[in-house]
Amino acid sequence: MKIDFAREQKWWNAKAPAEERDGSDERINRALRWIEIEKHLKGVKTILDIGGATGAFSIPLAKRGFKVTYVDFSLEMLKIAKGKAKGVKNLDFVRANSTNLSMFKSRGFDLVLNMDGAVSFSGSMADKAIAEACRVTRKKLILTVSNLSGMIPVLTGVSLKTSHKLLRCVYAMFERGLWHQERFPENRVLAKGLTQDYLGTFKAYSPERLRSILKKNGMEIVRLGALGSLSQLCGAETLSMVLKNKKVFNEFVNLCDRFDKEILPYGPGTRQRAGLLAVAKPQ
């Protein structure tokens, strides 16, 4: 189905004020992404942050001396990020859609970050967003997308809770990894209570599908797997205790990182934010 990016932009504008209020396992997901980013900064001078939102990654990296280009298509996200970045050098702001980065030359950035919404909420055009990120990468690409093995249980649970049956959207996610709020009339019921009662359009990936897209775009896989599965598998009570203690939180995040690599690399990932991570480099 056709994506209404104007509607998507209004939705992201409404979400902007709460973008960095990390609740539940969102803090763990963000911390795990920082761990991965830190591993790939050696030899990097230029960074492109696609879907930079309120600058949670762009601004700290620019403050450390990297030449950072921030990209987002939400005016409100851009406004907040610029406000936070006053006085920060080495940071350029560009308003653009992640599915069209034609303003940037191929292999133009040492490190490209494209994490969460800039891919996942491009829906049926998500593969295009990945392709554009691959095109502009010179050395490394760090990508996070919605995890199919995490999204299917979420949709299944919400479907049964709201309708007491398995709705068609569950099977659509199972078969194609796609959700579009307007695809089935009953989808609107599942979005009730969310920002603007809206969940737009998004795509979730299996590791195999993501690997295929990256290889198709000339990338060699460095790492591919779930992000933060332990936080979801431990349950809400454990997570609540972890979030209350800074020392325990840091230990738990490192344990999550090990769990993803050593125990369950293709797990469901965190429940909140994108739970599948890929690091790749041009072949």
Short mmCIF file of the C-alpha atoms (twelve columns), coordinates in Angstrom:
data_MODEL
# 
_entry.id   MODEL 
# 
loop_
_atom_site.group_PDB 
_atom_site.id 
_atom_site.type_symbol 
_atom_site.label_atom_id 
_atom_site.label_alt_id 
_atom_site.label_comp_id 
_atom_site.label_asym_id 
_atom_site.label_seq_id 
_atom_site.Cartn_x 
_atom_site.Cartn_y 
_atom_site.Cartn_z 
_atom_site.pdbx_PDB_model_num 
ATOM 1   C CA . MET A 1   0.000   0.000   0.000  1 
ATOM 2   C CA . LYS A 2   1.100   3.564   -0.701 1 
ATOM 3   C CA . ILE A 3   2.775   5.335   2.205  1 
ATOM 4   C CA . ASP A 4   1.437   8.730   3.234  1 
ATOM 5   C CA . PHE A 5   4.713   10.317  4.330  1 
ATOM 6   C CA . ALA A 6   2.941   13.610  5.121  1 
ATOM 7   C CA . ARG A 7   0.810   11.738  7.671  1 
ATOM 8   C CA . GLU A 8   3.884   9.932   8.950  1 
ATOM 9   C CA . GLN A 9   5.634   13.259  9.441  1 
ATOM 10  C CA . LYS A 10  2.747   14.625  11.552 1 
ATOM 11  C CA . TRP A 11  2.938   11.499  13.692 1 
ATOM 12  C CA . TRP A 12  6.692   11.832  14.256 1 
ATOM 13  C CA . ASN A 13  6.249   15.525  15.025 1 
ATOM 14  C CA . ALA A 14  3.788   14.580  17.780 1 
ATOM 15  C CA . LYS A 15  6.171   11.957  19.163 1 
ATOM 16  C CA . ALA A 16  9.210   14.254  19.197 1 
ATOM 17  C CA . PRO A 17  8.866   15.716  22.747 1 
ATOM 18  C CA . ALA A 18  8.978   12.205  24.272 1 
ATOM 19  C CA . GLU A 19  11.614  10.751  21.942 1 
ATOM 20  C CA . GLU A 20  14.324  10.473  24.597 1 
ATOM 21  C CA . ARG A 21  12.101  9.565   27.533 1 
ATOM 22  C CA . ASP A 22  13.247  5.971   27.484 1 
ATOM 23  C CA . GLY A 23  10.845  3.742   29.353 1 
ATOM 24  C CA . SER A 24  10.753  -0.008  29.820 1 
ATOM 25  C CA . ASP A 25  13.624  -1.634  27.889 1 
ATOM 26  C CA . GLU A 26  14.171  1.391   25.604 1 
ATOM 27  C CA . ARG A 27  17.093  2.463   27.825 1 
ATOM 28  C CA . ILE A 28  18.686  -0.939  27.394 1 
ATOM 29  C CA . ASN A 29  18.223  -0.848  23.639 1 
ATOM 30  C CA . ARG A 30  19.845  2.600   23.421 1 
ATOM 31  C CA . ALA A 31  22.752  1.541   25.661 1 
ATOM 32  C CA . LEU A 32  23.371  -1.538  23.498 1 
ATOM 33  C CA . ARG A 33  23.490  0.612   20.376 1 
ATOM 34  C CA . TRP A 34  26.091  2.836   22.006 1 
ATOM 35  C CA . ILE A 35  28.188  -0.230  22.834 1 
ATOM 36  C CA . GLU A 36  28.115  -1.238  19.163 1 
ATOM 37  C CA . ILE A 37  28.868  2.269   17.907 1 
ATOM 38  C CA . GLU A 38  31.915  2.573   20.175 1 
ATOM 39  C CA . LYS A 39  33.416  -0.547  18.571 1 
ATOM 40  C CA . HIS A 40  33.466  1.018   15.100 1 
ATOM 41  C CA . LEU A 41  34.761  4.554   15.653 1 
ATOM 42  C CA . LYS A 42  38.437  3.841   15.037 1 
ATOM 43  C CA . GLY A 43  39.584  5.563   11.840 1 
ATOM 44  C CA . VAL A 44  36.243  7.343   11.432 1 
ATOM 45  C CA . LYS A 45  36.114  11.050  10.575 1 
ATOM 46  C CA . THR A 46  32.693  11.507  8.975  1 
ATOM 47  C CA . ILE A 47  29.372  10.149  10.272 1 
ATOM 48  C CA . LEU A 48  25.882  10.226  8.765  1 
ATOM 49  C CA . ASP A 49  23.036  9.755   11.253 1 
ATOM 50  C CA . ILE A 50  19.889  8.867   9.305  1 
ATOM 51  C CA . GLY A 51  16.714  9.332   11.306 1 
ATOM 52  C CA . GLY A 52  18.675  11.386  13.831 1 
ATOM 53  C CA . ALA A 53  15.486  12.339  15.757 1 
ATOM 54  C CA . THR A 54  16.362  14.648  18.665 1 
ATOM 55  C CA . GLY A 55  20.105  14.168  18.242 1 
ATOM 56  C CA . ALA A 56  20.697  11.516  20.902 1 
ATOM 57  C CA . PHE A 57  23.591  10.078  18.891 1 
ATOM 58  C CA . SER A 58  24.487  12.947  16.529 1 
ATOM 59  C CA . ILE A 59  25.177  15.566  19.180 1 
ATOM 60  C CA . PRO A 60  27.441  13.520  21.507 1 
ATOM 61  C CA . LEU A 61  29.430  12.245  18.512 1 
ATOM 62  C CA . ALA A 62  29.880  15.773  17.153 1 
ATOM 63  C CA . LYS A 63  31.022  16.952  20.595 1 
ATOM 64  C CA . ARG A 64  33.718  14.286  20.460 1 
ATOM 65  C CA . GLY A 65  35.116  15.814  17.274 1 
ATOM 66  C CA . PHE A 66  33.550  13.695  14.543 1 
ATOM 67  C CA . LYS A 67  32.147  15.490  11.498 1 
ATOM 68  C CA . VAL A 68  28.487  14.523  11.784 1 
ATOM 69  C CA . THR A 69  25.620  15.016  9.343  1 
ATOM 70  C CA . TYR A 70  22.180  14.630  10.884 1 
ATOM 71  C CA . VAL A 71  19.187  13.645  8.716  1 
ATOM 72  C CA . ASP A 72  15.511  13.514  9.661  1 
ATOM 73  C CA . PHE A 73  12.249  14.390  7.933  1 
ATOM 74  C CA . SER A 74  10.336  15.517  11.015 1 
ATOM 75  C CA . LEU A 75  10.377  19.287  11.477 1 
ATOM 76  C CA . GLU A 76  9.740   18.942  15.200 1 
ATOM 77  C CA . MET A 77  12.569  16.442  15.691 1 
ATOM 78  C CA . LEU A 78  14.839  18.776  13.748 1 
ATOM 79  C CA . LYS A 79  13.792  21.764  15.845 1 
ATOM 80  C CA . ILE A 80  14.510  19.968  19.123 1 
ATOM 81  C CA . ALA A 81  17.852  18.633  17.897 1 
ATOM 82  C CA . LYS A 82  18.979  22.082  16.733 1 
ATOM 83  C CA . GLY A 83  18.000  23.550  20.099 1 
ATOM 84  C CA . LYS A 84  20.082  20.954  21.933 1 
ATOM 85  C CA . ALA A 85  23.039  21.469  19.587 1 
ATOM 86  C CA . LYS A 86  23.579  25.201  20.079 1 
ATOM 87  C CA . GLY A 87  27.309  25.872  20.125 1 
ATOM 88  C CA . VAL A 88  28.177  22.388  18.877 1 
ATOM 89  C CA . LYS A 89  30.630  22.394  16.000 1 
ATOM 90  C CA . ASN A 90  31.081  19.693  13.359 1 
ATOM 91  C CA . LEU A 91  27.331  19.115  13.027 1 
ATOM 92  C CA . ASP A 92  25.237  19.749  9.909  1 
ATOM 93  C CA . PHE A 93  21.449  19.372  9.786  1 
ATOM 94  C CA . VAL A 94  19.635  18.096  6.691  1 
ATOM 95  C CA . ARG A 95  15.906  17.504  6.324  1 
ATOM 96  C CA . ALA A 96  15.314  14.488  4.092  1 
ATOM 97  C CA . ASN A 97  13.447  11.207  3.761  1 
ATOM 98  C CA . SER A 98  15.579  8.119   4.413  1 
ATOM 99  C CA . THR A 99  14.305  6.522   1.185  1 
ATOM 100 C CA . ASN A 100 15.921  9.258   -0.910 1 
ATOM 101 C CA . LEU A 101 19.410  10.453  0.048  1 
ATOM 102 C CA . SER A 102 20.310  11.650  -3.441 1 
ATOM 103 C CA . MET A 103 21.832  14.828  -1.961 1 
ATOM 104 C CA . PHE A 104 24.725  12.659  -0.708 1 
ATOM 105 C CA . LYS A 105 27.331  11.043  -2.931 1 
ATOM 106 C CA . SER A 106 27.983  7.311   -2.907 1 
ATOM 107 C CA . ARG A 107 30.515  6.139   -0.298 1 
ATOM 108 C CA . GLY A 108 30.403  9.635   1.178  1 
ATOM 109 C CA . PHE A 109 30.591  8.793   4.901  1 
ATOM 110 C CA . ASP A 110 32.995  6.660   6.931  1 
ATOM 111 C CA . LEU A 111 30.265  5.528   9.322  1 
ATOM 112 C CA . VAL A 112 26.528  5.504   8.630  1 
ATOM 113 C CA . LEU A 113 23.949  5.054   11.367 1 
ATOM 114 C CA . ASN A 114 20.398  4.177   10.345 1 
ATOM 115 C CA . MET A 115 18.561  3.039   13.404 1 
ATOM 116 C CA . ASP A 116 14.946  2.252   14.182 1 
ATOM 117 C CA . GLY A 117 12.200  4.356   12.599 1 
ATOM 118 C CA . ALA A 118 14.045  5.597   9.521  1 
ATOM 119 C CA . VAL A 119 13.932  2.047   8.145  1 
ATOM 120 C CA . SER A 120 11.109  0.286   9.955  1 
ATOM 121 C CA . PHE A 121 8.503   3.024   9.487  1 
ATOM 122 C CA . SER A 122 9.233   3.305   5.783  1 
ATOM 123 C CA . GLY A 123 6.999   0.259   5.441  1 
ATOM 124 C CA . SER A 124 6.959   -1.153  1.935  1 
ATOM 125 C CA . MET A 125 9.810   1.247   1.046  1 
ATOM 126 C CA . ALA A 126 12.044  0.019   3.874  1 
ATOM 127 C CA . ASP A 127 14.282  -1.933  1.479  1 
ATOM 128 C CA . LYS A 128 14.889  1.343   -0.364 1 
ATOM 129 C CA . ALA A 129 15.904  3.057   2.873  1 
ATOM 130 C CA . ILE A 130 18.402  0.249   3.515  1 
ATOM 131 C CA . ALA A 131 19.723  0.500   -0.037 1 
ATOM 132 C CA . GLU A 132 20.314  4.245   0.322  1 
ATOM 133 C CA . ALA A 133 22.151  3.731   3.614  1 
ATOM 134 C CA . CYS A 134 24.357  1.103   1.966  1 
ATOM 135 C CA . ARG A 135 25.098  3.366   -0.996 1 
ATOM 136 C CA . VAL A 136 26.478  6.229   1.083  1 
ATOM 137 C CA . THR A 137 28.610  4.017   3.380  1 
ATOM 138 C CA . ARG A 138 32.381  4.114   2.920  1 
ATOM 139 C CA . LYS A 139 33.552  1.957   5.844  1 
ATOM 140 C CA . LYS A 140 30.792  0.760   8.183  1 
ATOM 141 C CA . LEU A 141 27.011  0.780   8.402  1 
ATOM 142 C CA . ILE A 142 25.196  0.205   11.695 1 
ATOM 143 C CA . LEU A 143 21.542  -0.572  11.115 1 
ATOM 144 C CA . THR A 144 18.694  -1.488  13.442 1 
ATOM 145 C CA . VAL A 145 15.284  -2.612  12.216 1 
ATOM 146 C CA . SER A 146 12.106  -4.104  13.619 1 
ATOM 147 C CA . ASN A 147 12.638  -7.743  14.517 1 
ATOM 148 C CA . LEU A 148 10.079  -10.106 12.985 1 
ATOM 149 C CA . SER A 149 10.450  -12.626 15.811 1 
ATOM 150 C CA . GLY A 150 9.595   -9.847  18.247 1 
ATOM 151 C CA . MET A 151 6.781   -8.197  16.277 1 
ATOM 152 C CA . ILE A 152 4.727   -11.333 15.639 1 
ATOM 153 C CA . PRO A 153 4.248   -12.093 19.376 1 
ATOM 154 C CA . VAL A 154 3.406   -8.431  20.084 1 
ATOM 155 C CA . LEU A 155 0.755   -8.270  17.354 1 
ATOM 156 C CA . THR A 156 -0.600  -11.663 18.373 1 
ATOM 157 C CA . GLY A 157 -0.985  -10.554 21.985 1 
ATOM 158 C CA . VAL A 158 -2.574  -7.193  21.148 1 
ATOM 159 C CA . SER A 159 -4.910  -8.850  18.640 1 
ATOM 160 C CA . LEU A 160 -6.192  -11.360 21.198 1 
ATOM 161 C CA . LYS A 161 -6.455  -8.738  23.936 1 
ATOM 162 C CA . THR A 162 -8.500  -6.274  21.871 1 
ATOM 163 C CA . SER A 163 -10.555 -8.620  19.692 1 
ATOM 164 C CA . HIS A 164 -10.340 -12.055 21.340 1 
ATOM 165 C CA . LYS A 165 -9.226  -13.504 18.025 1 
ATOM 166 C CA . LEU A 166 -6.285  -13.537 15.649 1 
ATOM 167 C CA . LEU A 167 -6.786  -10.655 13.259 1 
ATOM 168 C CA . ARG A 168 -5.620  -10.562 9.661  1 
ATOM 169 C CA . CYS A 169 -2.725  -8.239  10.496 1 
ATOM 170 C CA . VAL A 170 -1.043  -11.066 12.430 1 
ATOM 171 C CA . TYR A 171 -0.937  -13.231 9.329  1 
ATOM 172 C CA . ALA A 172 0.168   -10.299 7.161  1 
ATOM 173 C CA . MET A 173 3.102   -9.752  9.501  1 
ATOM 174 C CA . PHE A 174 3.875   -13.459 9.475  1 
ATOM 175 C CA . GLU A 175 3.812   -13.714 5.686  1 
ATOM 176 C CA . ARG A 176 5.319   -10.390 4.557  1 
ATOM 177 C CA . GLY A 177 6.610   -8.629  7.645  1 
ATOM 178 C CA . LEU A 178 4.367   -5.657  6.871  1 
ATOM 179 C CA . TRP A 179 1.861   -3.621  8.830  1 
ATOM 180 C CA . HIS A 180 -0.219  -0.818  7.374  1 
ATOM 181 C CA . GLN A 181 -2.913  0.739   9.526  1 
ATOM 182 C CA . GLU A 182 -5.260  1.213   6.573  1 
ATOM 183 C CA . ARG A 183 -4.822  -2.277  5.138  1 
ATOM 184 C CA . PHE A 184 -7.594  -3.811  7.258  1 
ATOM 185 C CA . PRO A 185 -10.391 -1.829  8.966  1 
ATOM 186 C CA . GLU A 186 -9.818  -3.653  12.255 1 
ATOM 187 C CA . ASN A 187 -6.222  -2.401  12.404 1 
ATOM 188 C CA . ARG A 188 -7.484  0.910   13.766 1 
ATOM 189 C CA . VAL A 189 -8.663  -0.853  16.896 1 
ATOM 190 C CA . LEU A 190 -5.122  -2.051  17.615 1 
ATOM 191 C CA . ALA A 191 -3.737  1.488   17.319 1 
ATOM 192 C CA . LYS A 192 -6.169  2.973   19.843 1 
ATOM 193 C CA . GLY A 193 -4.365  4.705   22.689 1 
ATOM 194 C CA . LEU A 194 -1.131  5.224   20.768 1 
ATOM 195 C CA . THR A 195 0.108   8.664   19.693 1 
ATOM 196 C CA . GLN A 196 -2.732  10.133  17.604 1 
ATOM 197 C CA . ASP A 197 -4.322  6.641   17.627 1 
ATOM 198 C CA . TYR A 198 -1.916  5.874   14.815 1 
ATOM 199 C CA . LEU A 199 0.733   3.297   14.023 1 
ATOM 200 C CA . GLY A 200 1.208   4.151   10.383 1 
ATOM 201 C CA . THR A 201 3.149   1.677   8.344  1 
ATOM 202 C CA . PHE A 202 6.164   -0.403  9.179  1 
ATOM 203 C CA . LYS A 203 8.188   -3.406  8.116  1 
ATOM 204 C CA . ALA A 204 9.864   -6.040  10.271 1 
ATOM 205 C CA . TYR A 205 12.726  -8.267  9.160  1 
ATOM 206 C CA . SER A 206 13.993  -11.741 9.869  1 
ATOM 207 C CA . PRO A 207 17.791  -12.071 10.056 1 
ATOM 208 C CA . GLU A 208 17.756  -13.997 6.782  1 
ATOM 209 C CA . ARG A 209 15.767  -11.311 4.976  1 
ATOM 210 C CA . LEU A 210 17.984  -8.518  6.289  1 
ATOM 211 C CA . ARG A 211 21.114  -10.433 5.321  1 
ATOM 212 C CA . SER A 212 19.744  -10.870 1.800  1 
ATOM 213 C CA . ILE A 213 18.988  -7.140  1.384  1 
ATOM 214 C CA . LEU A 214 22.435  -6.114  2.601  1 
ATOM 215 C CA . LYS A 215 24.204  -8.584  0.311  1 
ATOM 216 C CA . LYS A 216 22.069  -7.444  -2.617 1 
ATOM 217 C CA . ASN A 217 23.395  -3.938  -1.992 1 
ATOM 218 C CA . GLY A 218 27.022  -5.021  -2.023 1 
ATOM 219 C CA . MET A 219 27.590  -5.246  1.720  1 
ATOM 220 C CA . GLU A 220 29.586  -7.772  3.737  1 
ATOM 221 C CA . ILE A 221 28.066  -8.705  7.099  1 
ATOM 222 C CA . VAL A 222 30.189  -7.969  10.167 1 
ATOM 223 C CA . ARG A 223 27.499  -8.705  12.742 1 
ATOM 224 C CA . LEU A 224 23.840  -9.642  12.436 1 
ATOM 225 C CA . GLY A 225 21.536  -10.569 15.261 1 
ATOM 226 C CA . ALA A 226 19.066  -9.613  17.947 1 
ATOM 227 C CA . LEU A 227 19.491  -6.620  20.216 1 
ATOM 228 C CA . GLY A 228 18.597  -7.005  23.887 1 
ATOM 229 C CA . SER A 229 16.602  -10.251 23.917 1 
ATOM 230 C CA . LEU A 230 17.534  -10.954 27.535 1 
ATOM 231 C CA . SER A 231 15.668  -7.839  28.698 1 
ATOM 232 C CA . GLN A 232 12.436  -9.151  27.202 1 
ATOM 233 C CA . LEU A 233 12.889  -12.761 28.275 1 
ATOM 234 C CA . CYS A 234 13.598  -11.834 31.906 1 
ATOM 235 C CA . GLY A 235 10.185  -10.211 32.243 1 
ATOM 236 C CA . ALA A 236 8.796   -6.923  33.530 1 
ATOM 237 C CA . GLU A 237 9.577   -7.497  37.234 1 
ATOM 238 C CA . THR A 238 13.268  -8.113  36.606 1 
ATOM 239 C CA . LEU A 239 13.439  -5.190  34.206 1 
ATOM 240 C CA . SER A 240 11.910  -2.889  36.806 1 
ATOM 241 C CA . MET A 241 14.618  -3.803  39.325 1 
ATOM 242 C CA . VAL A 242 17.372  -3.325  36.742 1 
ATOM 243 C CA . LEU A 243 16.184  0.168   35.810 1 
ATOM 244 C CA . LYS A 244 16.261  1.352   39.443 1 
ATOM 245 C CA . ASN A 245 19.951  0.626   40.075 1 
ATOM 246 C CA . LYS A 246 22.643  2.250   37.919 1 
ATOM 247 C CA . LYS A 247 25.347  -0.290  38.768 1 
ATOM 248 C CA . VAL A 248 23.029  -3.230  38.121 1 
ATOM 249 C CA . PHE A 249 21.812  -1.556  34.936 1 
ATOM 250 C CA . ASN A 250 25.343  -1.299  33.519 1 
ATOM 251 C CA . GLU A 251 26.101  -4.912  34.415 1 
ATOM 252 C CA . PHE A 252 22.812  -6.068  32.934 1 
ATOM 253 C CA . VAL A 253 23.411  -4.218  29.664 1 
ATOM 254 C CA . ASN A 254 26.782  -5.922  29.274 1 
ATOM 255 C CA . LEU A 255 25.127  -9.252  30.033 1 
ATOM 256 C CA . CYS A 256 22.493  -8.507  27.368 1 
ATOM 257 C CA . ASP A 257 25.275  -7.844  24.878 1 
ATOM 258 C CA . ARG A 258 26.900  -11.198 25.659 1 
ATOM 259 C CA . PHE A 259 23.552  -13.014 25.585 1 
ATOM 260 C CA . ASP A 260 22.826  -11.693 22.086 1 
ATOM 261 C CA . LYS A 261 26.186  -12.888 20.800 1 
ATOM 262 C CA . GLU A 262 26.816  -16.086 22.738 1 
ATOM 263 C CA . ILE A 263 23.441  -17.566 23.685 1 
ATOM 264 C CA . LEU A 264 20.569  -16.407 21.464 1 
ATOM 265 C CA . PRO A 265 21.804  -14.408 18.474 1 
ATOM 266 C CA . TYR A 266 18.471  -14.627 16.651 1 
ATOM 267 C CA . GLY A 267 16.193  -13.916 19.602 1 
ATOM 268 C CA . PRO A 268 13.274  -11.435 19.729 1 
ATOM 269 C CA . GLY A 269 15.314  -8.418  20.855 1 
ATOM 270 C CA . THR A 270 13.924  -5.718  23.140 1 
ATOM 271 C CA . ARG A 271 10.174  -5.254  23.211 1 
ATOM 272 C CA . GLN A 272 10.480  -1.498  22.667 1 
ATOM 273 C CA . ARG A 273 12.419  -0.001  19.743 1 
ATOM 274 C CA . ALA A 274 14.025  -1.987  16.945 1 
ATOM 275 C CA . GLY A 275 15.343  -5.351  18.106 1 
ATOM 276 C CA . LEU A 276 17.452  -6.541  15.161 1 
ATOM 277 C CA . LEU A 277 20.916  -5.119  14.512 1 
ATOM 278 C CA . ALA A 278 23.281  -5.393  11.561 1 
ATOM 279 C CA . VAL A 279 26.799  -4.087  11.088 1 
ATOM 280 C CA . ALA A 280 28.063  -4.249  7.512  1 
ATOM 281 C CA . LYS A 281 30.787  -2.878  5.268  1 
ATOM 282 C CA . PRO A 282 31.095  -2.501  1.491  1 
ATOM 283 C CA . GLN A 283 32.566  -5.568  -0.212 1 
# 
